[in-house]
Each structure stands twice: as structure tokens, then as C-alpha cells.
Amino acid sequence: MEEKYSQQSKHDFRNAVVELSNHLQNMFSSRYKKFDEFFKELLENAEKSLNDMFVRTYGRLYMQNSELFKDLFVELKRYYVGGNVNLEEMLNEFWARLLERMFRLVNPQYHFTDEYLECVSKYTEQLKPFGDVPRKLKLQVTRAFVAARTFAQGLAVARDVVSKVSVVNPTPQGTRALLKMMYCPHCRGLVSVKPCYNYCFNVMRGCLANQGDLDAEWNIFMDSMLLVAERLEGPFNIESVMDPIDVKISDAIMNMQENSMQVSQKVFQGCGQPKTLAQGRTARSVSEGGFTARFRPYNPEERPTTAAGTSLDRLVTDVKEKLKQAKKFWSSLPGNICNDEKMSVGTVNENECWNGSAKSRYDFAVTGNGLASQVNNPEVEVDITKPDMVIRRQIMALRVMTNKLKNAYSGNDVDFIDISEESSGEESGSGCELQQCSPEFEFNATEVTGSSNKSDKTVNTSAAATRSGLSQAALLLSLLFLAMQRQWR
């Protein structure tokens, strides 16, 4: 009979944790899906808009060179989904290739070898044939895409952390405490008497000690997500960058066309005078390659429907409220469980509740949050020298993601880290022998193209060094990870 009630108590406890966590996990999952759908559709619409406009404006001339623009969007999409793309180098390459194509078109009477065109591309920065558009667009695209990609990944990381941490497996000591709290009143004939609120609080604090340690890093992560969300609403708004990108590129092309004579003369001075084509070929090139079209942008009512049927501002406003609500979730979890009428009597009838031994008032003080605070827990015996390594890995995942968010907030490109390959079958909540727990934090990292903030490293080192309750081996693991992280960045 005791084994039956023991299993039932664990089942009730797990269900209570999962029920509360599922709401949070579903929130992050749905918001990630919405943002991801929005960003991808935004790119699709921007590419379609550019293609439609350029076909209307430049006709066959554009169609003969359309792969250049298709490649631009292929690389932007590849960057967003996690590809190892250096945005700055990719955009520089786009403008260099466009200059080569344009240079041929505005000088159809000359023959240009590949070597000559390479020389032409070297003058892109010096001559600024496209005006200031490439510089401004590079800054806008880099900041917007870094922020968008990092924010979307942050939502995915939050979803995955909740999923892993909410799968709890109480220790034998925790199981005994749950059994005593939830089913021992039945043995005394007190079937209708529910546990005292503070009694339930202590049991939950003991059983969720490791989850409590997640709270500090989780709150810092939530604050970092909120900061990047503000950037998405303001200067790093990817919608305001991508929606008019066709107009910006066309402005650059028009600028090159209007200044083609001055640009060509300077190129000829630097790269040498090119060979003139035969008269017949020259005439044919001019008739086939005349570049006199003027760009005619869409009227506002003609523009494609906004991606995903919404706007970035609406998405960000919604998710900001949810991020604020998600703060302190893990430290509030024990109290939220005990607020359920199935788990305790609540804060009323404090003298008419089960205190662990009788129907009477519960006199012990409530212990603090986290593993180290459980050393004095009167209800659950907790070994504070054996932290749950599943949760420690999630703390590390949050710390890595927070650093990425800080970089994205500053407009710096960051490496894309995929932690989704971690085993989804791990259970948390039990603690384990360090020899039996895998200390590795596995993920795939692409090349780091931005610089890290020195103060971020200092904060992380301090946080790792002061975290209480870690065993010596776990502390060494944290320091080793931070050292490797500096090397990667």
C-alpha cells in the first residue's frame, strides 16, 4: 500500500509541475513559431516585391542579371536559419558584383576581361559608385538580422529549457516527504484534511531546489530578451529594413547610372584603358543593353500583404508582456503549486491543516529558494553537494544565450549556437553523482564575426565563482566552459 501511495505522490507532484510549466513552454513555442514565420515570410515578400518591381522597371535587362539578386536573398535566408554567413562580407560581395554588371552596361563599347572587372571591384569603396546606400544598408541589415535571428533563437532556447527542466524526478528523500505530506493524513483518518500551506511550501522548496537555482540566470535572460525586443521595435526593426529594400537598391543603381561617366573615367585611370569593341558589336551591345529605365516604386496599396498577416510591432508588444510575466517563474513555482487547492489548504485555516504529524498549525519557518538554502529544510533531506547536472547545463545554455543577446543589443554579429541536439530524454530534479553525469555541454557553433563585451566576461566569471552549493567538480566545469567560451569568441 505504501508503494502505491508513494508512486501516486510522485505522479501528483510531477503533474503539478508539468501543468504549470506547460503553459510557459507553449507560450514560448507559439511565439517562436510566430516570429519565425514572420521573419521568413518577410524575406519571401521582400524578394517577390523586388523581383516584380525590377521586372516591370528594367525588363529583360534585369532578368538577364536576376541571379545576382536571388543570391542576395539566398544568403540572407541562410544567415537567418543559422548558416555560417558573414553578413558584412556577403553584402560587400553583392555590391562588388553589381558594380561589375553595371560597369559593363554603362560602357557597352568596351571589352572587359575578368581580370579587368576584378580591378573595377577594388574601387567600390573608393569611388562609392552607388552613393551612400551600401554603407547605410549594410549597417541596417546587419543590426536587424542579428537582432531578429538572436531573438528568435532566444525564444527557442527558453522553450527548450522549460521542457527539460520541468521533467522532474524526485529523490527518495523527496518522495518520502511528498508521501508524508499528501497521503499520511489518510492513515490517521484525516482524509479531508489538506496540508498546511507553509508545510507544502517547504516540501516543494526541497523537491524543486535545483529548479530554484535556475531562477537568477533565467531572470537575467528574460531581461536581455526584453532589451533586444526594444531594439526590434526601434533602430533594428527588420521590417523597416526589408520592406523598402527594393527601393534602396534601385536608388543605388540610379546613382551609379547618373555618375557613370565620372566613375568610368576614374576606373580607366586606375585600371587602364580597356579595348574598344568592333563597331557592329558596339552598336548591338548598345541596342541590347541600353540602361535608361527609371525606377517606378509601387503605390502603397499595391505593396504585398504584410508578412504573416501582422506587423513586427504587434508581435513584439505581445511577447514583451509574456516575457515580463515569465520572470521569477522558477522561484515562484513552489508557491504556485501550493496555491492549488489539491496540494494545500492555502493561507486560510492555518490551524485546521495537516502539519506532517497532526491536524494543527505548522510552526516551522519557510526555507529559502535554491539548493544551498535547503541545508536547513525541516521536511526534505537534500544533499546540496550533488547539483542536478541537467539543470546546470540549462543554466549554462541560458548564460550563453544571454551573452548573445547582449551582443545583438549592441548591434554586434554573434555566432549561432544550436543547443537543440541535446538529449530530450533527460530528467531533472533528482541530482546525481558527478561521475555518472555527463559534464559536456554540446552544441554546434559557427564562426564568430563580432567582438564580445569585456564586461560581459567579467560578469559571467563572477557569477560562476560565487554560485553557492556547487561541488568542486561542478565549479571546475563552469570555469572550464567559460574559458572555452572566451576562446570561441
N, C-alpha and C positions, 0 to 999 in steps of 0.2 A: 504493500500500500504506500509506503514511504517513497519507493522508487517511482510509483505512478505520479504522486503529487510533486516529486522533485522534477520530473520531466515536464509536468504541466506548468510549474512555476517558471521554468526556463522558457517554455513556449510563450507564456503570457508576457514575460519580460521582453523577449525578442520582438513579439508582435507590437508591443507598446513603442519600442524604439523605431521599428520599421515604419509604423503608421505615421509617426511624426516626421521621420526622415524622408519618406516617400514624397510628401508634399513639397519639400525643399528640392529634392532631386528632380521631380517632374517640372518644377518651376525653371530650374537651370536648363534642363533638357529642352523644354519648349522654347525658351528664349534663345538658346544656342541655335536651334533649328530655324527660328525666325530670322535671326541676324545672318546666319549662313546663307539662307535662301535669299535674303535681301541683297547681300553683297554680290553673290553670284549672278543674280538676275540684273543687278545694276550694271555689271560688266557686260552682260549679254546685250542689254538695251543700249549701252553706250556704243558698243561695236556696231550694232544694227543701225543706229542713228548716223554714225559716221559713214558707214558704207552707203546708206540710202542718199545722204546728202552729197557725198562726193561723186556718186554715180550721176546724180542729177546735174551737178555743177561741172564736173570735169569729164564725164562720159568715158569714152574708150581710153583716154589718157590715164585716168585713174585705174580702170580695170586692168590695164597692162602692168600697173605697179601695185596692185592691191595686196600682194603677198607681204609687202613691207609693213602695211598697217595690220594685217592679220597676225603677223609675227609679234607685233607690239602687244596685242591683246592676249595672245597665247602666253606670252611671258608674264603679263600682269596676272592672269588667272593662275599660272603655275606658281607664282610667288604667293598668292593668297592661300592656296591649298597646301603650302608648306614646302614648295620646291626651293632648291638652293639657287636662288636668283639674287644677284646684286642689282638692286633697282637702279642705282646711280650709273653703273657701268652699262646696264641694259638700255637705259634712256639715252646715254651718250652715243651708244652704237646706233640707235634708231635715228637720231638726228644726223649722224655722220653718213649713214646710208641714204637718208632722204636728201642730203646735200649732193651726194654723188648723182642721184637720179635727176635732181633739179638742175644741176650744173650741165648735164647733157642736154636737157630740154631747152635751156635758155641759150645754149651755144650749139645749135644743130649743125653749124657749118664746119665744126671741127671734129676730128677723130681723137678719142681719148682712150689710152691704154689703161689696163687695170692698175699699173704702177702709177700712172699719172693721177688717177682718181684717188688712190691711196694718199698721194701728196695733197690733193684737194681737201680730203677729210681732216688732215692735220691742221688745216687753217680754220676749222669750225669755231673753236674758242676765240681765236684772234680776230677773225673777221665779223663774227656774230651775224651771219647772213640771214638768220631768222629773227633778228632783233633780240629782245629780252624774254621772249616766250619760252625757249628751252630752259633757261635758268629758273624762271618762276614755276614752270610746270614741274620740273624735277623736284623742287622743294615741296610743292603741294602734293604731288603724287607720293613721294617718299614718306612724308609725315602721315598722310591719310591712310596709305596702305599698311604702314607699320602699326598704326593705331587700330585699324579695322581688324587686321589679322590677329593681333595680340589680344584684343578684347574678345573676339570670337573664341579664341583658344582658351582664354580665361574662364569663359562660361562653361566650356567643355571640361576643363580641369576641375572646376567646382562641382559639376555634375558627377564626375568620376570619383572625386574624394568622398562625397556624401555616400555614393554607392558602396565604396569599400569599407568606410568606417562604420556604417550603420549595420553591417553584418556582425553582430556581437555573439560572443561565445563565453559566457561567464565561467570563472574559475570554480573549482569545487567549493572553495570558501564562499564565493559569491552565490553559488547555487543553494548552499545551506542557508545563507542569510535570506534569500528570496523565499525558500520553503518555509522558514520560520515566520516570515512576515505575512505571507499570503495564505498559508494553509494550516499553520499550527493552531489558530483560533478554533478551527473545526474540531480539533481533538479535545478542546475544552468545552465544546458545546456552544461556542460563540460564533455560530455560522453567519449571523447577520452583522457582526461587529467588524468594522473595517480598520485597517492600520492607521495609526496617528500620522499626521502629515509630516512632522519633523522626523519621525521614525522612518517613514518611507523615504524622505529626503536623504538621510544618512545611508540607507541601503543603496539607493540609486547612485549617490556620490561615490560609494565604494565600488559598485559594479561598473560604473562609467568613468572611472578615474582617468584612464588613458584618453578617452574622448575629451575629457576636461582639459587636458594638456594641449589639445588641438586648438583651443579657443583663441589664444593670443595670436598665433600665426594666421588663423582664419580671419580675425578682425582686421589685421594689417592688410591682408589680401583683399578683403572687401573694400577697405578704404582706397587701395590702389586701383581697384576696378572702378570705383566712383570717380576718381581723378581722371582716368582715361575716358570715361563716359562723358565727362565735361569737355574734354578735347574733341570728342566726336561731334559734339553739338556746336563747337566753335571753329577754331582755325584748322582742325584736322578732319573736317567733315568730308568724307569720301564722296558723298552725293553731290556736294557743291563743286568738287573737283572733276568727277567723271561725267556729270550731266552735260557740261558745255565743252568737253574735251575736243569735240569735232570742230567747234568754232575757234578754239585756241590754236589747233594745228593748222586750220585754214588761214588764220591770221598770220601765222609764221610763214606759210607758203606765199601768201600775198606780199609779205615783207621782202622775201627773197626775190620775187619776181620784179618788184619795183626797184630794188637795188642791185639788180643782176649785172649791170654794166660796171659799177664800181667794184663789186665782188670779183667779177671775172678779171678785171684789169689787175687787181692785187694778186689774184691767184697766178695769172700769167707771169707776173714779176717774180713770184716766189718759186713756181714750179716750171717755168719756161713756157715758150710759145708753142702751142700744140700744132699738129699738122692739119692743114685745111683739106676737107673732103673734095672730091671731084664735083664739078658744077651740077651735074644731074642728080647725084646723090644728095647734094646740099639742098636743092630745091625740093626733092622728095622728102627729106627729113623735116624741112620747114612745114610742108603741107601736112605731113602726118603727125608732127609733134608740136604744132603750134600751141602755145600755152597762154591763152588770152582770156580764159574764163574767169569770171568774178564769182566769188562765193555768195550764195544766197541762203542764209540760215532759215530754218523752219519758223513759221509763226508759232507762238506759244501753244495754240490749240492743236497744232499739227504734231507736236512732240509726242513720242511714245509714252504710254501709260507708265506712271511711276512704278519702279520695281516692287514686286511683292504686294502691290496694291496699297502701300503705305509710304511713310517717309521715315528717314533716319531719326529725325527729331522726335517723332511719336514713339518709335521703338526705344530710343534712349530714355525718354521721360518715363516710360513704363518700367524699364528694367532698373532704373535708379531707385525707384520706390521699393522694388523687390530686394535689391542689394542692401538697402538700409534695414529692411525687415530681417534679413538673414544674419546680420551681425549678432554676435553673442549667442548664436544658436546652440553651441555645444555646452557652454556653461549654464544655459537655461534649460537644457534637456532634462536633467533630473527633476527640476521643479515642474516642468510641463507634464512629465509622466505622472507625477504625484498629484497633479491637479485633476487628473482623470478620476471620476468617482469610482471606477472599478479598482483603482490602486490604493486610494486612501480616503479618509473621511474629510479631507480638506482642512481648512484653517478654522472650522467651527467644531463644536462639540469636542474640544481637546481633552475633556475628562471622561468622555464616553467612547474611547477608541482602544484598539489593541496596541500595546506598547512593547510587545515582544514577550511578555510574561503574564500579563493580566489586562483586564479591561480597566484602564486607568490612564492618567496623564503621563506623557513621555517627558522625562526630565533632562535628558542629555542634550547638549548643545549640538547644533548642526556643524559638521566639519566643512573645511574649505574646499574649493574646487581644485581638481588636478591630482596627479599621482602622489606627489610629495606630501600633500595635506592629509592623506589617508593613514598616516602613521598613527594617528590618534582616533581613528574611526571606531566607535564603540560597537558597531554592528557587523562590519565586514573586515576580515583579516586580509590585508593587502600587502603583498611583497613589493615594496617600492623600488627594489634593486632590479626588477625584471620588467622593464617597459615593453609594451606591445610594439613589436618591430613593424607590423603592418601600418600602425598609426604613425610611427616615427618616419616611415617612408612617405606617408602623405604629408607630414609636416615639411619634409624636405621638398616635396613636389610643390607645395604652396609657396615655400621660400624662393624656389627657382622661378616660379611664375610671377611672384611679386617683383622680383628684380627685373624681369622682362617688362612688366607693366610700368615700372619706374622709368626704364629706358624709353619705352614707347611714349610716355607722358612728355619726355624731353625731346621727342622727335628723332631719337636715335634708332637706327635699324638694329634688330636683335636676332639672335639665332632662333629658329623654330624648333621647339623641343616637343617630341611626341611621347607622352607617357602612357598612351592608351594600350601599349603592348604588355603592360603589367598583368599578371595573372588575375583574373576576376574571381577566382575561386577561393582566395584567401579570406580567412575570418579574423575579425579583430575582437578585442575585449578581454582576451584571456591572459595576455603576457606570455612569454616563452623563454626558454633557455637560449642565451645568445649563441651557443654552439649549434642549436637546432634551427635558428632563424637565419635566412639569407640576408646579409648586410648590404648587398648590392642594390643600388638604385639605378635601374636600367632605363635608358631612353636613347633615342637617336637624335643627334644634334647636327645641324647644318653649319656652314661656315658663319662665323660671327663677323658682321660687317660694320658694326658700330662699336663705340667705346663705352665702357661701364663707368658709372659714377663711383669715385673713390669712397665717398661717404657711405654708399650702399654696402660696400665690402666691410667697412668698419662696423656698421650696424649689425650685419649678419654674423660677424665674428663675435661681437659682444653678446648677441642673442644666444649663440651656440654655447659660449663659455659659461653663461650664467644660468642656463636652464637647469633647474633643480630636479633631483630624482633620477637622473640618468646614471647608469652604471659607467664605470671607467671605459669599458669596451664600446658602449654606445656613444660616449663622448668622443672617443677617438674616431669613430665612424663619421661623426658630424664634422670634425676638424678636417679629416681626410677629404670628405666631399667638398668642403669649402675651398680647400687648397686646389682640388681638381677644377672647381668651378672658376677660380681665378685664372688657371691655365687656359681653360676653354675661351674665356672672354679676352 
